[in-house]
């Protein structure tokens, strides 16, 4: 896991997307876009907004909840291997 010291919100999203690129897809674009928009506002604001930081956290939590579990990933991998072995 990478941790960015003295990072801003937008670069933290860059890092998150980079680290999680193995499971993020086009279906997650609305969440990532929303995170970037909130991050841009938070990074340029002179005052910290409790509402925006809460929205940022909730959006990130919702996106994390869409991450496939280890069991789902292993099942899909074994199914793909089986279909490949069958020539499908």
Secondary structure as a PSIPRED ss2 file (coil, helix, strand):
# PSIPRED VFORMAT (PSIPRED V4.0)

   1 X C   1.000  0.000  0.000
   2 X C   1.000  0.000  0.000
   3 X C   1.000  0.000  0.000
   4 X C   1.000  0.000  0.000
   5 X C   1.000  0.000  0.000
   6 X C   1.000  0.000  0.000
   7 X C   1.000  0.000  0.000
   8 X C   1.000  0.000  0.000
   9 X H   0.000  1.000  0.000
  10 X H   0.000  1.000  0.000
  11 X H   0.000  1.000  0.000
  12 X H   0.000  1.000  0.000
  13 X H   0.000  1.000  0.000
  14 X H   0.000  1.000  0.000
  15 X H   0.000  1.000  0.000
  16 X H   0.000  1.000  0.000
  17 X H   0.000  1.000  0.000
  18 X H   0.000  1.000  0.000
  19 X H   0.000  1.000  0.000
  20 X C   1.000  0.000  0.000
  21 X C   1.000  0.000  0.000
  22 X C   1.000  0.000  0.000
  23 X C   1.000  0.000  0.000
  24 X C   1.000  0.000  0.000
  25 X C   1.000  0.000  0.000
  26 X H   0.000  1.000  0.000
  27 X H   0.000  1.000  0.000
  28 X H   0.000  1.000  0.000
  29 X H   0.000  1.000  0.000
  30 X H   0.000  1.000  0.000
  31 X H   0.000  1.000  0.000
  32 X H   0.000  1.000  0.000
  33 X H   0.000  1.000  0.000
  34 X H   0.000  1.000  0.000
  35 X H   0.000  1.000  0.000
  36 X H   0.000  1.000  0.000
  37 X H   0.000  1.000  0.000
  38 X H   0.000  1.000  0.000
  39 X H   0.000  1.000  0.000
  40 X H   0.000  1.000  0.000
  41 X H   0.000  1.000  0.000
  42 X H   0.000  1.000  0.000
  43 X H   0.000  1.000  0.000
  44 X H   0.000  1.000  0.000
  45 X C   1.000  0.000  0.000
  46 X C   1.000  0.000  0.000
  47 X C   1.000  0.000  0.000
  48 X C   1.000  0.000  0.000
  49 X C   1.000  0.000  0.000
  50 X H   0.000  1.000  0.000
  51 X H   0.000  1.000  0.000
  52 X H   0.000  1.000  0.000
  53 X H   0.000  1.000  0.000
  54 X H   0.000  1.000  0.000
  55 X H   0.000  1.000  0.000
  56 X H   0.000  1.000  0.000
  57 X H   0.000  1.000  0.000
  58 X H   0.000  1.000  0.000
  59 X H   0.000  1.000  0.000
  60 X H   0.000  1.000  0.000
  61 X H   0.000  1.000  0.000
  62 X H   0.000  1.000  0.000
  63 X H   0.000  1.000  0.000
  64 X H   0.000  1.000  0.000
  65 X H   0.000  1.000  0.000
  66 X C   1.000  0.000  0.000
  67 X C   1.000  0.000  0.000
  68 X C   1.000  0.000  0.000
  69 X C   1.000  0.000  0.000
  70 X H   0.000  1.000  0.000
  71 X H   0.000  1.000  0.000
  72 X H   0.000  1.000  0.000
  73 X H   0.000  1.000  0.000
  74 X H   0.000  1.000  0.000
  75 X H   0.000  1.000  0.000
  76 X H   0.000  1.000  0.000
  77 X H   0.000  1.000  0.000
  78 X H   0.000  1.000  0.000
  79 X H   0.000  1.000  0.000
  80 X H   0.000  1.000  0.000
  81 X H   0.000  1.000  0.000
  82 X H   0.000  1.000  0.000
  83 X H   0.000  1.000  0.000
  84 X H   0.000  1.000  0.000
  85 X H   0.000  1.000  0.000
  86 X C   1.000  0.000  0.000
  87 X C   1.000  0.000  0.000
  88 X C   1.000  0.000  0.000
